[in-house]
């Protein structure tokens, strides 16, 4: 499989996540179980990219990193914002 852009990457990632769910259970697709890039997370939180990066470095917001790719799980970002006073 060749992935040409980030949209295809996130679709493949979401399909892979869905494939880990046992087939016996009905699939419940929660919109909060999406992964966001740094730019998407900054837009979602309505903060600047440098602000998001400083929160990431200070470990105020959970993130996943593989090489240079940084992703944020939407549900974890929302939970961090609820539990944090920034």
N, C-alpha and C positions, 0 to 999 in steps of 0.2 A: 504494500500500500504506500503510495506517495502522497504526502500531505502538502498542498500547495499554499495554503494560507492559514491564518490562525483560526478562522471559523471552522475549517475542516478539522483542525487539531482539537478544538473543544468539542466538536461533535463526536469525534473518535474517542476522546476521553470520557465523555458522558455515556457513549455506547459501551465502553469497556467497564465503567462503573456499574451499569445496568446488567451486564453479563455476569457479574459476581453475585447477583441476587439469585438464590435458589429458585428453580422454575416452579416448585410447588406452591410458592407464595405469590399472591397477586402483586404485580408491580405497582407501587405507589410512587409516582414521580413528583417529588417535592421541588418546587421552583427554587427553594433556598439551597438546594444541593448542587448549585452551579459553581464552577470555578471561574474566577475573574483574574485578568491580567492586572498589572500595577495600574495602568492607565484606566482600565474599566473600574477597578476598585476605587480609585481616586474620584472618578466621575460619580460613581454610585454614592460615595460618602460626601460628595460635594466639597472636597478639599483639594489643594494643589498636590501635584505629584511629589514635590520635595517634602511636603508635610507628611504624606503617606510613607515615604521612604524613611523619614526620621522616626515615625511611629514604629516602623518595621525594625529599624536598627535598635530602638529602645525596648523592643519586644513587647510593645503595648498592643500589638495586633498580630494574631497568628498567621503564619504563611508557610508555604511549601516551596522548596527550591530544588531544582534539578539542573545542575550546571548553572547556566546564566538565566534560565527560565524561572520566574517567580510567579506563583499562583496563590490566590486567596480564596478560601471556601466562603461563599456568601453567608451561610448560616453562622459560621464561626466569627465572621466580621461583625455581623449584627449582634451576636452574643457579647463580643468584646466591647462594643459600643454601649450596650445596655449596662454592663458591669463596671465600666470605667468612667472616671471623671477626667477628661482630657483638658 
